[in-house]
Amino acid sequence: MDMDIRTALKQAFAQLREAQVPSHTLAAELLLMHTLGRDRAWIYAHPEEGICPSDAERYSALIGRRAAGEPTQHLTGKQEFWGLEFEVTPDVLIPRPETEHVVEVALDRIGLREIRASRPQDANGAGLRIADIGTGSGCIAIALAKELPEAAIVATDISSAALAVARRNAARHNVATCIHFLECNLLDGLSNAGAQHAAPHLGTSPNASGHESAVTGHQSRSFDLIVSNPPYVGRKEAATLPREVREHEPAVALYGGEEGCEFYAALIAQAATHLKPGGILVLELGHNSLPAVEPLLDTSTWTKVGIVNDLAGVPRVLAAEKL
C-alpha cells in the first residue's frame, strides 16, 4: 500500500527532530515539496494523497541525508534570495536572508546620493558601474542587476566553480548581459591584463587586439558602487558552526583567516582605489566584525559611514562613501 502524505511528513518530522536538525519541520516540508513537485498549500490540502513507492523511496533518502547533516538547499539545489530562486551547490555559500540588507543599503545609498546631488533619479541605473567582490552564487550582483538593469556590473570570485554557478543564475534571471564575471582575488583582475575581458559588458568594445577595456588604466577607478559579502568567519570559530555549515559549505567562502577579519583591510584599500569620489562601499559584516572593521575606514578617505543592523539586532552592513 502506498504511503500517504500525512504519514510521510510525520515520520520525517520525527527522524529530523531526533537528529537535532534545525527547523526540522520546514526541512521535511521543503524536501517533500521538492520530491513531489508540489507547493506547501497543495501538500497540506491533500494529507491523504498516496505517494508512489519510487517517490517515497526518494523522499526517505533525502530525509536520511538531511538527518546526516547535508543542507536542505544542497538537496533541493535551490534557495530564494530577493524574491528570486537561485541555484546553489556545494561550490557556493548558501544565500542568507540577512545578505538582502546589503542590496537594500546599496540601493538606498545610490538613491540618496542622487538626491543630494540634485540629479534626476534614473531608476534603471543607467551610467552606474558596480562591482560585487566574492560573488559566490551571484545573488547580490543579480539582485542589483534586476533592480538596476541599465547598470554595468562586474562580479569577481576566486573560485571558477562558484563563477560557473553564478553565470547559470544570471542566465536564469535574464541578466547575463548585464554582468561580467571575472575570476580573480578581490579586485585584482581589474588591476592587470585580466581586466581587458570585462570590456564588452561595461559599455565599450575592445579594439582589434582585445586590449581596450572600460576598467583598465584610470577607468579602473571609476566604480560608483562596490559591494561585498566577504568570508568573515574566524577559523577559531569553526567548531561552533552548525554541522551543515562546517561540513558542507565551501571553506574559501566562509573563513576570513583565524579571526575572521582578514579580508576587510584589503577590500577597503582596493575600494578606495577603484571607487570614484562619492562612490559607495557596502560590506556585509560578521556577527562580531564591526570593532575590527570600522577603524579601517580612515576619515581622510571615507565619509558618511553608517551601520545597519539585521533583524536580530546584529550590526550586519557597513556603508561608507569615498571622499
Wavefront OBJ file of the C-alpha trace (Angstrom):
o trace
v 0.000 0.000 0.000
v 1.293 3.496 -0.879
v 2.307 5.782 1.965
v 0.217 8.936 2.263
v 1.468 12.495 2.698
v 0.440 12.779 6.351
v 2.357 9.629 7.301
v 5.419 10.582 5.282
v 5.634 14.002 6.944
v 5.021 12.598 10.417
v 7.859 10.108 10.021
v 10.179 12.743 8.542
v 9.449 15.200 11.368
v 10.358 12.532 13.927
v 13.539 11.470 12.142
v 14.842 15.014 11.687
v 13.868 16.053 15.207
v 15.751 13.079 16.627
v 18.787 14.076 14.554
v 18.504 17.601 16.055
v 18.161 19.186 12.639
v 17.359 22.906 12.991
v 13.941 23.903 11.598
v 13.203 20.206 11.087
v 9.547 20.778 10.187
v 10.444 23.226 7.418
v 13.142 20.909 6.102
v 10.744 17.980 5.910
v 8.151 20.099 4.103
v 10.636 21.542 1.597
v 12.053 18.126 0.767
v 8.576 16.670 0.224
v 7.622 19.643 -1.963
v 10.819 19.041 -3.937
v 10.152 15.304 -4.247
v 6.551 15.688 -5.400
v 6.903 18.909 -7.373
v 4.076 20.450 -5.350
v 3.749 23.567 -3.204
v 3.079 23.653 0.531
v -0.594 24.579 0.122
v -1.236 21.512 -2.048
v 0.566 19.191 0.350
v -1.479 20.324 3.345
v -4.693 20.271 1.329
v -4.092 16.614 0.391
v -2.847 14.826 3.542
v -4.408 11.518 2.479
v -2.943 11.585 -1.027
v -0.865 8.486 -1.670
v 2.849 8.727 -2.514
v 4.058 6.214 -5.073
v 6.823 3.838 -3.907
v 9.534 5.477 -6.025
v 8.760 8.958 -4.629
v 8.522 7.560 -1.104
v 11.939 5.951 -1.521
v 13.430 9.164 -2.911
v 11.931 11.205 -0.074
v 13.225 8.778 2.525
v 16.722 9.035 1.043
v 16.614 12.846 1.128
v 15.433 12.860 4.745
v 18.271 10.483 5.625
v 20.820 12.775 4.012
v 19.357 15.813 5.781
v 19.488 13.940 9.091
v 23.158 13.230 8.368
v 23.869 16.962 8.028
v 23.519 17.871 4.357
v 21.853 21.274 3.970
v 18.310 21.279 2.606
v 19.417 23.721 -0.108
v 22.033 21.270 -1.396
v 19.399 18.545 -1.563
v 16.901 20.690 -3.449
v 19.569 22.626 -5.360
v 17.930 25.981 -4.714
v 17.454 28.890 -2.316
v 15.339 32.017 -2.545
v 17.013 35.428 -2.289
v 15.482 38.842 -3.045
v 12.339 37.078 -4.232
v 14.351 35.144 -6.838
v 15.176 31.449 -6.927
v 18.912 30.704 -7.071
v 20.696 27.508 -7.919
v 23.029 26.527 -5.101
v 25.644 23.787 -4.975
v 28.403 22.860 -2.513
v 30.652 25.224 -4.518
v 28.889 28.363 -3.245
v 27.767 29.824 0.033
v 24.025 29.378 0.505
v 22.458 32.872 0.280
v 21.228 34.076 3.681
v 18.266 36.382 4.317
v 20.496 38.865 6.168
v 22.552 39.402 2.998
v 19.488 41.045 1.458
v 20.373 44.021 3.702
v 23.464 44.556 1.508
v 21.223 45.018 -1.526
v 18.804 47.262 0.399
v 21.584 49.508 1.722
v 23.261 49.740 -1.688
v 20.028 50.819 -3.385
v 19.224 53.299 -0.603
v 22.702 54.847 -0.747
v 22.580 55.238 -4.530
v 19.200 56.947 -4.276
v 20.354 59.309 -1.527
v 23.496 60.235 -3.434
v 21.459 61.259 -6.469
v 19.069 63.301 -4.318
v 21.958 65.111 -2.586
v 23.498 65.920 -5.967
v 20.140 67.257 -7.207
v 20.326 64.868 -10.123
v 17.213 63.361 -11.640
v 16.921 59.827 -10.353
v 17.314 57.166 -13.014
v 15.574 54.130 -11.601
v 17.234 51.911 -14.213
v 20.796 52.597 -13.042
v 21.948 53.954 -16.410
v 25.592 55.012 -16.252
v 26.286 53.239 -12.961
v 29.315 50.967 -12.648
v 29.095 48.367 -9.903
v 31.469 45.687 -8.595
v 30.468 42.710 -6.449
v 33.514 41.153 -4.799
v 33.308 37.450 -3.921
v 30.051 36.963 -5.781
v 29.561 33.251 -4.982
v 26.132 32.246 -6.308
v 25.849 35.727 -7.831
v 22.912 36.601 -5.593
v 23.927 40.208 -4.777
v 25.036 41.089 -8.314
v 21.932 39.528 -9.844
v 19.564 41.221 -7.393
v 21.205 44.574 -8.220
v 21.006 43.818 -11.941
v 17.270 43.147 -11.618
v 16.773 46.449 -9.772
v 19.205 48.472 -11.925
v 19.017 46.832 -15.367
v 20.995 49.578 -17.122
v 23.958 49.399 -14.713
v 27.240 47.752 -15.760
v 28.253 45.159 -13.176
v 31.483 43.245 -12.628
v 31.281 40.243 -10.279
v 34.507 38.627 -9.108
v 35.293 35.387 -7.328
v 38.441 33.398 -6.731
v 36.543 30.161 -7.404
v 35.900 29.139 -11.005
v 33.323 26.605 -9.770
v 31.407 29.352 -7.957
v 31.504 31.551 -11.059
v 30.005 28.727 -13.117
v 27.032 28.637 -10.721
v 26.764 32.446 -10.774
v 26.740 32.506 -14.583
v 23.929 29.950 -14.668
v 21.964 32.016 -12.164
v 22.482 35.170 -14.218
v 21.213 33.367 -17.315
v 18.226 32.001 -15.379
v 17.225 35.527 -14.399
v 17.943 37.072 -17.813
v 20.729 39.396 -16.631
v 23.724 37.589 -18.155
v 24.442 40.518 -20.482
v 24.426 42.989 -17.554
v 27.117 41.233 -15.505
v 30.693 40.359 -16.358
v 32.038 37.548 -14.195
v 35.765 37.644 -13.531
v 37.910 35.017 -11.811
v 40.341 36.783 -9.507
v 41.095 37.547 -5.870
v 39.092 40.566 -4.693
v 39.511 43.187 -7.459
v 42.994 42.118 -8.562
v 41.646 41.246 -12.011
v 40.781 44.893 -12.614
v 44.349 45.999 -11.966
v 46.096 43.859 -14.555
v 45.695 42.484 -18.039
v 42.816 40.266 -16.920
v 40.592 43.325 -16.852
v 40.548 43.522 -20.644
v 37.924 40.797 -20.788
v 35.439 42.944 -18.884
v 35.084 45.376 -21.763
v 32.098 44.025 -23.687
v 29.873 44.221 -20.638
v 30.920 47.666 -19.490
v 29.755 49.778 -22.345
v 32.869 49.788 -24.545
v 34.166 47.419 -27.166
v 37.677 46.003 -27.280
v 39.852 47.094 -30.175
v 41.171 44.615 -32.715
v 43.825 43.327 -30.319
v 41.313 42.984 -27.498
v 43.337 45.123 -25.100
v 40.972 48.027 -24.547
v 38.790 47.981 -21.507
v 36.362 50.154 -19.646
v 38.046 49.068 -16.444
v 41.737 49.347 -17.227
v 44.002 52.299 -16.536
v 42.380 55.350 -14.982
v 38.937 53.980 -15.731
v 39.529 51.069 -13.363
v 38.926 53.674 -10.650
v 35.517 54.516 -11.944
v 33.078 52.425 -9.934
v 30.071 54.110 -8.381
v 29.369 51.205 -6.038
v 31.376 48.310 -4.643
v 29.556 45.650 -2.635
v 30.819 42.520 -0.939
v 29.803 39.711 1.363
v 33.351 38.521 2.101
v 34.436 35.446 4.049
v 34.162 36.601 7.659
v 34.063 33.558 9.934
v 37.183 33.045 12.037
v 38.763 29.608 11.759
v 38.925 29.597 15.547
v 35.099 29.607 15.466
v 34.807 26.599 13.140
v 33.854 24.178 15.903
v 30.936 26.411 16.925
v 29.386 26.421 13.437
v 26.369 24.253 12.678
v 27.359 20.924 11.159
v 25.550 21.862 7.933
v 27.809 24.882 7.503
v 31.082 23.460 8.797
v 30.956 20.233 6.782
v 29.141 21.239 3.608
v 29.704 24.887 2.664
v 32.912 25.966 0.898
v 35.675 26.929 3.309
v 37.031 29.502 0.849
v 33.730 31.398 1.135
v 33.415 31.004 4.906
v 36.727 31.678 6.586
v 38.354 35.091 6.725
v 41.519 33.977 8.493
v 41.941 32.907 12.099
v 39.972 35.855 13.492
v 37.584 36.325 10.569
v 38.590 39.869 9.605
v 41.442 39.075 7.230
v 39.762 40.254 4.030
v 38.391 43.611 5.138
v 41.630 45.615 5.088
v 42.454 44.612 1.503
v 38.819 45.081 0.437
v 38.654 48.595 1.830
v 42.056 49.536 0.384
v 41.083 48.274 -3.071
v 37.719 50.006 -2.886
v 39.484 53.292 -2.157
v 41.494 52.786 -5.354
v 38.627 51.724 -7.589
v 35.769 53.987 -6.447
v 35.016 57.397 -7.906
v 34.915 60.314 -5.463
v 31.494 59.962 -3.879
v 31.496 56.260 -4.707
v 29.804 53.940 -2.263
v 31.202 50.907 -0.434
v 28.777 48.416 1.150
v 30.124 45.446 3.125
v 28.416 42.641 4.993
v 29.826 42.096 8.482
v 30.215 39.004 10.611
v 28.407 38.999 13.944
v 31.490 40.339 15.763
v 33.367 42.078 12.911
v 32.440 45.713 13.481
v 35.072 46.625 16.131
v 37.854 45.398 13.831
v 36.450 46.758 10.573
v 35.154 50.238 11.394
v 38.625 51.640 12.283
v 39.847 50.662 8.794
v 37.698 53.440 7.291
v 40.165 56.302 7.580
v 38.460 59.691 7.838
v 40.864 61.150 5.273
v 39.422 58.757 2.666
v 35.905 57.859 3.820
v 32.847 59.772 4.933
v 29.169 59.116 5.719
v 29.971 55.860 7.477
v 26.831 54.054 8.559
v 25.937 50.733 10.167
v 22.711 48.795 9.596
v 21.595 46.054 11.983
v 19.889 42.892 10.809
v 16.549 41.718 12.200
v 18.358 40.038 15.110
v 19.958 43.367 16.085
v 23.436 42.324 14.907
v 25.495 45.027 13.110
v 25.282 43.456 9.655
v 26.092 46.029 6.970
v 28.691 48.780 6.892
v 28.418 51.511 4.264
v 30.652 54.471 3.504
v 31.353 56.953 0.722
v 34.744 57.826 -0.698
v 35.818 61.451 -0.379
l 1 2 3 4 5 6 7 8 9 10 11 12 13 14 15 16 17 18 19 20 21 22 23 24 25 26 27 28 29 30 31 32 33 34 35 36 37 38 39 40 41 42 43 44 45 46 47 48 49 50 51 52 53 54 55 56 57 58 59 60 61 62 63 64 65 66 67 68 69 70 71 72 73 74 75 76 77 78 79 80 81 82 83 84 85 86 87 88 89 90 91 92 93 94 95 96 97 98 99 100 101 102 103 104 105 106 107 108 109 110 111 112 113 114 115 116 117 118 119 120 121 122 123 124 125 126 127 128 129 130 131 132 133 134 135 136 137 138 139 140 141 142 143 144 145 146 147 148 149 150 151 152 153 154 155 156 157 158 159 160 161 162 163 164 165 166 167 168 169 170 171 172 173 174 175 176 177 178 179 180 181 182 183 184 185 186 187 188 189 190 191 192 193 194 195 196 197 198 199 200 201 202 203 204 205 206 207 208 209 210 211 212 213 214 215 216 217 218 219 220 221 222 223 224 225 226 227 228 229 230 231 232 233 234 235 236 237 238 239 240 241 242 243 244 245 246 247 248 249 250 251 252 253 254 255 256 257 258 259 260 261 262 263 264 265 266 267 268 269 270 271 272 273 274 275 276 277 278 279 280 281 282 283 284 285 286 287 288 289 290 291 292 293 294 295 296 297 298 299 300 301 302 303 304 305 306 307 308 309 310 311 312 313 314 315 316 317 318 319 320 321 322 323
